[in-house]
Amino acid sequence: MNKTAIIVATNLKKRLNIAGDYIGVEKGIVYLLNNNIAMISAMCDLDSVKDEKKRQEIKNMNNFIHKQDQVISDGEYAIKWAIKNKYQNILFYCGGTRIDMDAHVMNLVLKYNVKAIINENHLVVKLHQGKNIVSPLIDNSTFTIFAFKAAVINIEKALYNITNYQVAKYDTRLVSNAFVKNQSIIVEIFDKNPEMILISSKE
């Protein structure tokens, strides 16, 4: 049976109610503590937790890992921990106001095959060979596909559908498509090991 890890690295507006094991990272630890959501583990370097009382509370957690490695981000550290502990499905809740960190998240999606939710409204997923069924995260969602390698694809059940389209590397013609009536779309990729991500946001 596949195990699901939900990595929370930011403060969210809504209380999460997803089945799986929760992992807290930086501000996400505070969010999970404040919402009484049990964590299987928590990890970070604590540089984003400014409240000294909260810092001490986190340090005293028996499942807290104080990350010392500054070479990789706290989010990537948590993703690697989840993979090492045999989690097949990884959801990564993150986001803030820094565009560089959002770009970093896209690299994490490509590198580790995680599903990322940025600022609760933006979904980032890696696309694979075969049929990818993608559901909108929120109502009235649009989506764009970014290609880092050429491939042939179909898009079905979207506002704009295509058949046997030859996607070029860094293709700019797959911008601003949309889900129809909040229904899932199908993106079929015929090439092995494609390097594509789909990003969905609210219109």
N, C-alpha and C positions, 0 to 999 in steps of 0.2 A: 504493500500500500504506500502510495506517495505521501511524503511528509511536506507540509507547507510551513514556511517561515514568513512571518510578517515583520519586516524591519521598519521601525518607526524612528525617523531621524529629525522630526520637526514637531512643532505644536500644531495640532489640528483643531478645526472649529467644531467638528462633530465627533461623537464617540464611535470608535470602530467596533464593529460586531461581526468579525470575520473569523471563521474556524481556522485554527492553526496555532503555532507557537510564536509568541511575541518576543521580539528582541528590541530592546531600547538602545538608542544611540543619541548622545548629547541631549538636546532639548526634547527629543522623543522620550527619554527616560522620565523626565519631569511630567510630560503629558500622560504617560501610562500610569505613573504613580498617582497623579491627581484624579485620574478616572478609574482608579482601582482595578486596572487591567493587569493581571499577573504576567510576569515576564519569565521566560525560561532562562534568559541571560540579558545582561546589560553591559555595554562596553563603549568607551570613548576616552579622550584625553582630557575631558572636563574644561576645555578652554571656552566653551560657549555657555557653560552654566555659571552665571554670575552671582547668584544668591548663595552666600556661604553656608547657610543652613541646609539648603538643598544639596550642595556639594558634599557636605558631611554625611547627609542621609544616604546619598548615592554610594559614597565610599564604604559605608557600613553595610551595604547590601551583600549578602553572602554569595550572590551569583554575579557580582560586578567584576569586570575585567578592566583594569586601568591600563589603557593602551599607551605605550611609550613610543611606539614607532611613528615618526613624523613623516616618513617617506610616502605613505599612502593615506588617503582620507579615512575618517572614521566609518563612513558608509561602506567603502570598499573593504575595510577590515572586517566589518560585520558580515558582508556578503561572503567573504572567504571563510569566515568562521562557520556560516550556515552550510556552505558546500562541504567543508571538512566534516561536518556533523551529519552528512547524508540527507540534507533537505533537497528534494527534487524541484519543488515549486517555491520560488522566492518572490515576494512582493516587497517593494521598496518605497515607502512613503517618505518624501523628502520635499525640499523646496524652500525658497526664501525670496530674496530680492537680487541675488547675484547671478548674472547671466553666465559667468564663467563656470559656476557650479552646476547650472542646468546643462551646459555643454558637457561637463564632466559626467553627469548622469547618463547622457546618451552614450558615451564611451563605455560606461559600466554595463548598460543594457546589451551592447554589442559583444563585449568581452565575456560576460558571465551569464548571458541569457536570463536576465531577471526582468520582471515586469515592474516598471517604475510609475508612480503616481506623484506628479509634481504639483505642489500647492492645491491638492485635492481635485483640481479641475483638468489636469493635463496628463494623458496616458501615453506612455512610451513603451513600445513592445518591439522585440526582434522578430523578423519574419523568416520562416524556414522553407525548405523545399517541400512541395506539396501544398495542400489546402490549409490556409490559415483562417480560422474563424475569429473575427475581432468584434467585440461588442462595445458600444459607446459607453463611456464612463458616466456621462451626464447627458441630459436632454439637449437637443439641437447642437450636436457635436459635428465638427468638421474634421478632416484628417488630411495629412500630407505624408507621402512616402519618400524617404531619402535613400538613395542608392549609392553605395561605395564600391560597387562592382556591377558590371553589365549582367543582365538576366532577361529572360522572357517571362511575362506575367499575364494573368487574367485578373480582372476585378469584377466581381458580381454583387448584385443587390445594393449597390451604392447609387448615388445620384448620377454619377458619370461612370459607366462601365466600359471596359476595354477587353479585347480578346487578342491573345498572342502578340502583345505589345513588347517590342524590343526596348527594354530600358537601358539607357546609356549610363555609364559611370557619372555620378554627380548630375543626374537627369533633373531638369527644372520644370518638366511638364506634368508632374504628378502632384501639383500643389492645389490645396483648397478644394478637395472633394468633400462629400458629405454623406452621413448616414441618412437613410430614409425612414422616417417615422420611428426613429430610435431603435431600428432593427439591426441585427448583426450583418456584417459584410463578409465576403469570402475573397481572400487574396490568394491566388494560386501561383506558385513559382515553380518553374520547370527545371531550373538549374540547380546543381549540387552546391552546397555551401554558399548560399547567397549572403551578401552583406548588406542587408536592408533593415531599416527601422521605420515603423509607422508611428507618427505622433498625432494624437487627437486632442482637440481643444474645443471649448465652447465657441459657437459662432459669435 
